[in-house]
């Protein structure tokens, strides 16, 4: 197996939370036993060559979108310059004053925590089915048997042109009517992130000198993936990864980090960390956007999914 790194990793944190269960859709997390173990199961141990270490921070500019969203020309020009600079190197930047309501973001993170705190039998109602991109999985044990990521994931789709309750219906149909509120929160969050992602496509278009709406028109009837990642505290974090080295296969990823560091990006022939900034969102372009739309103008090392909105919950040391 090739040991060369690709683009992004996410590391687990340092402690084991004895109050939570880490569930698995198959082999992966053994929720009754993990809290009592001092070592991680062998299936979670990664080879040394697959465990890169970041010692420097990525130079990812923070783009203030306030003026851009208000139509201010000078602010828009500054935002375009920042995006152009980032996408000419590694393809990562962060956005502040992005218009996504802070209380909505807190509700979404709260619903994530609520879901992952459920007993395993409840989470498995949403278990990802073979061939599907949607659903719950623990450690991706439905697909792999070794070098498992130390995480749980819930994924579901959103598309603006579809039923205006598509997310709500997903939660009620898989988990039951008691989860209608959770579905409503995620529905509203997906709508807000869709609006933001289309605005970002305008910045990308202007940074390339094409018509402002060029990419917005292309992606407006597209579909998005919402992915919720939970990285439990780990007793031996030096031996495993929360998410292994990878590239995002789609167009644009918008990632909301919590305040626990872990995201690393391969840039300049080395791994660099991405520092969480409160209320900011990490944005990166992915393989689909690079290959189909920007084959020559952007050199990137992309991260996480046509548009993905990702949320991470990582547990810090208590």
C-alpha positions in Angstrom: 0.0 0.0 0.0 1.2 3.5 -0.9 2.2 5.4 2.3 2.3 8.8 0.7 -0.2 11.3 2.2 -2.9 12.9 0.2 -4.7 16.1 1.4 -6.4 16.1 4.8 -6.5 14.3 8.1 -8.4 14.8 11.3 -7.0 13.7 14.6 -8.8 12.4 17.7 -8.5 14.1 21.0 -6.7 12.9 24.1 -9.2 11.6 26.7 -11.8 8.9 26.9 -15.3 10.2 27.8 -16.7 7.6 30.1 -20.2 9.0 29.9 -20.7 8.4 26.1 -21.2 5.4 24.0 -19.4 5.1 20.7 -21.5 3.1 18.4 -20.7 1.0 15.3 -22.7 0.0 12.2 -20.7 -3.2 12.2 -17.3 -4.2 13.7 -15.8 -0.8 14.8 -16.7 0.7 18.1 -17.7 -1.7 20.9 -19.7 0.7 23.1 -20.0 -1.4 26.2 -16.3 -2.2 26.4 -14.4 0.9 25.2 -14.9 3.1 28.3 -13.1 0.4 30.4 -10.2 -0.1 28.0 -6.8 1.5 28.4 -5.8 0.7 24.9 -7.6 0.9 21.6 -8.6 -2.2 19.6 -6.1 -3.3 16.9 -8.4 -2.5 14.1 -8.1 1.3 15.0 -4.2 1.3 14.9 -2.8 3.0 11.9 0.7 2.4 10.5 3.3 5.0 11.3 3.6 6.1 7.6 -0.2 6.8 7.6 0.0 9.0 10.8 1.5 12.3 9.6 2.3 15.0 12.1 1.7 18.7 11.6 4.1 21.0 13.3 3.1 24.3 11.5 -0.1 26.1 11.0 -1.7 26.5 7.6 -1.8 30.0 6.3 -5.6 30.0 5.6 -6.9 33.6 5.3 -10.0 34.6 7.2 -12.4 36.3 4.7 -14.8 38.8 6.1 -18.0 38.4 4.1 -20.0 41.2 5.8 -19.3 43.8 3.1 -19.6 41.3 0.3 -23.0 40.2 1.5 -24.1 43.9 1.8 -22.9 44.7 -1.7 -20.0 46.9 -0.7 -17.6 47.0 -3.7 -14.4 47.7 -1.8 -15.1 44.9 0.7 -16.0 42.5 -2.1 -12.7 43.3 -3.9 -10.7 42.4 -0.7 -12.7 39.2 -0.3 -12.0 38.2 -3.9 -8.3 38.9 -3.5 -8.2 36.7 -0.4 -10.0 33.8 -2.1 -7.9 34.1 -5.2 -4.7 33.9 -3.1 -5.9 30.9 -1.1 -7.1 29.0 -4.1 -3.9 29.6 -6.0 -2.1 27.6 -3.3 -4.0 25.1 -1.2 -7.7 25.9 -1.7 -8.5 26.5 2.0 -9.8 29.6 3.6 -12.1 30.6 6.5 -15.1 32.9 6.3 -16.4 35.1 9.1 -19.5 37.2 9.3 -21.0 34.7 6.8 -24.7 35.3 7.7 -25.4 31.8 9.2 -27.2 32.6 12.4 -25.1 31.7 15.5 -28.1 30.4 17.4 -29.0 28.1 14.5 -25.4 26.8 14.5 -25.6 26.1 18.2 -28.9 24.3 17.7 -27.4 22.2 15.0 -24.3 21.2 17.1 -26.7 20.5 20.0 -28.7 18.2 17.8 -25.6 16.4 16.7 -24.5 15.8 20.3 -28.1 14.6 21.1 -28.0 12.1 18.3 -24.5 10.7 19.1 -25.5 10.4 22.8 -28.3 8.0 21.8 -28.0 4.3 22.7 -26.6 2.3 19.9 -29.8 0.6 19.2 -31.5 3.9 18.4 -28.6 5.1 16.2 -28.8 1.9 14.2 -32.3 2.8 13.1 -30.5 5.2 10.7 -27.8 2.7 9.8 -26.3 3.3 6.4 -27.5 0.7 3.9 -25.2 -1.0 1.3 -24.8 1.3 -1.7 -26.2 4.3 0.1 -24.4 7.5 1.0 -26.9 8.4 3.7 -27.1 7.1 7.2 -25.2 6.3 10.4 -21.9 4.4 10.6 -19.4 3.8 13.4 -15.8 3.9 12.3 -16.8 3.0 8.7 -16.7 -0.6 9.8 -19.3 -1.4 7.2 -16.6 -0.8 4.5 -13.2 -1.5 6.2 -11.7 -4.0 8.6 -8.4 -2.3 9.5 -7.0 1.2 10.1 -10.5 2.3 11.2 -11.1 6.0 11.8 -11.9 6.9 15.4 -15.3 8.5 14.7 -19.0 8.1 14.2 -20.8 9.7 11.2 -24.3 10.6 10.3 -24.9 11.7 6.7 -28.0 12.8 4.8 -28.9 14.7 1.7 -30.4 18.1 1.0 -31.6 19.6 -2.3 -33.4 22.9 -2.6 -35.4 21.9 -5.6 -37.0 19.0 -3.8 -39.5 18.6 -1.0 -39.2 21.5 1.4 -39.2 18.9 4.3 -36.7 16.5 2.8 -34.5 16.5 5.9 -37.4 16.4 8.3 -38.8 13.5 6.5 -35.5 11.7 6.6 -35.3 11.9 10.4 -38.9 11.0 11.0 -38.9 8.1 8.6 -35.6 6.6 10.0 -35.7 7.5 13.6 -39.4 8.2 14.3 -41.7 11.2 14.9 -39.9 12.0 18.2 -37.0 13.3 16.0 -39.1 15.8 14.0 -37.5 18.8 15.9 -34.0 17.5 15.1 -35.0 17.2 11.5 -36.4 20.8 11.5 -33.2 22.2 12.9 -31.0 20.4 10.4 -33.4 21.4 7.6 -33.0 25.1 8.5 -29.2 24.6 8.9 -28.9 23.0 5.4 -30.9 25.9 3.9 -28.6 28.5 5.5 -25.5 26.6 4.3 -26.9 26.2 0.8 -27.4 30.0 0.7 -23.8 30.6 1.8 -22.3 28.0 -0.6 -23.9 29.8 -3.5 -22.5 33.1 -2.4 -19.1 31.5 -2.2 -19.4 30.3 -5.8 -19.8 34.0 -6.7 -16.5 34.8 -5.0 -14.8 32.0 -6.8 -16.2 33.2 -10.1 -15.0 36.7 -9.6 -11.6 35.5 -8.4 -11.2 33.8 -11.9 -12.5 36.9 -13.8 -15.7 35.3 -15.1 -19.2 36.5 -14.7 -20.3 36.6 -11.0 -23.2 34.3 -11.5 -21.4 31.8 -13.7 -21.0 29.1 -11.1 -24.0 30.1 -9.1 -26.2 29.3 -12.1 -24.5 26.0 -12.6 -24.9 24.8 -9.0 -28.2 26.4 -8.1 -30.2 23.2 -8.7 -27.5 20.9 -7.3 -27.6 18.6 -4.3 -25.7 18.8 -1.0 -24.6 16.4 1.6 -24.8 17.2 5.3 -22.3 15.1 7.3 -22.1 15.1 11.0 -18.8 13.7 12.5 -18.3 12.9 16.1 -14.7 12.1 17.3 -14.9 10.6 20.8 -11.9 11.1 23.2 -9.3 8.4 22.6 -7.0 6.7 25.1 -4.2 6.4 22.6 -4.6 9.2 20.1 -1.0 8.8 18.9 -1.9 5.5 17.3 -5.0 6.4 15.3 -6.8 9.1 13.3 -10.3 10.5 13.4 -10.3 10.7 9.6 -7.5 9.4 7.5 -5.7 11.2 4.6 -8.1 11.9 1.8 -9.3 14.4 -0.9 -12.9 15.6 -1.2 -14.4 14.2 -4.4 -17.0 16.9 -4.9 -17.1 20.7 -5.5 -17.1 22.7 -2.3 -16.9 21.8 1.4 -18.0 24.1 4.2 -16.8 22.8 7.6 -17.8 24.0 11.0 -15.2 23.0 13.6 -15.7 23.0 17.3 -12.8 24.5 19.4 -10.8 21.3 19.6 -8.0 21.2 17.0 -7.5 18.3 14.7 -7.8 19.3 11.1 -4.6 19.1 9.1 -3.9 19.9 5.4 -1.1 18.7 3.2 0.5 21.9 1.7 4.1 22.7 0.7 5.1 19.0 1.0 4.2 18.9 4.7 1.1 18.6 7.0 -0.2 21.8 8.5 -2.9 22.4 11.1 -6.0 24.5 10.7 -6.7 26.5 13.8 -10.4 26.7 14.8 -11.7 30.2 14.9 -14.9 30.7 16.9 -18.0 31.2 14.6 -15.9 31.0 11.5 -16.3 28.3 8.8 -13.6 26.5 6.9 -14.1 26.4 3.2 -12.2 24.3 0.6 -12.8 23.4 -3.0 -12.8 19.7 -4.0 -11.9 17.5 -6.9 -15.1 18.0 -8.9 -14.8 21.8 -8.9 -11.1 21.6 -9.7 -11.4 19.1 -12.6 -14.6 20.3 -14.3 -14.4 24.0 -13.7 -10.9 25.1 -12.9 -8.5 22.8 -14.6 -5.6 25.2 -14.9 -6.2 28.2 -12.7 -6.2 26.6 -9.2 -3.7 24.3 -7.6 -5.3 22.7 -4.5 -5.1 19.9 -2.0 -8.8 19.6 -1.2 -10.5 18.3 2.0 -14.0 16.7 2.8 -18.1 16.4 -0.4 -21.4 18.6 -5.8 -21.4 20.7 -2.1 -20.8 19.3 1.4 -21.7 20.9 4.6 -19.8 19.2 7.4 -20.0 19.6 11.2 -17.4 18.2 13.6 -17.7 17.5 17.3 -14.4 16.6 19.0 -14.1 16.0 22.7 -11.4 17.8 24.6 -9.5 16.7 27.6 -11.6 17.1 30.8 
